């Protein structure tokens, strides 16, 4: 009887290790996909969640935007995601003015949220009147409506994040 018990215990350990390795492979695959998207899109953050209603009615809070970045000139009317010096959260707004500098790679742009009454100069760093290339994270090329609400909820209520991550971590161990 001891031999069968040892075999069963060994099987359980192997099964648990197999499930842990499978979970690790899923996480590693997700990271590889993310890095692949970064390489393909030329964008440090190829997917972003819209956190405010400043671009409504076209783009709503909770939408996911897909971004790309290339050397094509940015034009008025495009939706860009940008960082402002001193702020950690990127902003999604529309380009309303572009001033091309002497050489074609340098430009100054002014942005505005579609749902905002004024341009974004009040959001920029003190004394800053324009955005430059180094502020731009990417330009929007597509979106998925409302899918980003999962991220918004997990940020607003961290307990939801811990419950979901815990459930996902336990799932391989409780399924056969």
CORLINHU-V48639 format. One line per field, one symbol per residue. ss: DSSP state (H for helix, E for strand, - for the rest). psi: psi as a letter, one per 20 degrees, with the letter a starting at -180 (. if undefined). burial: # if it has 9 or more other C-alpha atoms within 8 Angstrom, else .. Layout:
# CORLINHU-V48639
ss = ???
psi = ???
burial = ???
This chain:
# CORLINHU-V48639
ss = -HHHHHHHHHHHHHHHHHHHHHHHHHHHHHHHHHHHHHHHH-----EEE--------------EEEEE----------EEEE--------EEEEEEEEEE------EEEEEE-------HHH--------E-HHHEEEEEEEEE----HHHHHHHH-HHHHHHHHHHHHHHHHH--
psi = hhgggggggggggggggghgggghhgghgghhgghghgggikphnipqppirjijqigprpiqpqpqrpaiqqpqphqpqpqqppiqipqporqphqpoprgqiiprpqprqphjqhrrjhihrqpiphqqrhihpgrqpirqppihihgggghghnhhgghggggghhhghhiq.
burial = ...............#..##..#.............##..###.##.###..####..###########......#.#######.....#.#######.##....###########..###..##....###..######..#.#####..###.....##.......#..##...
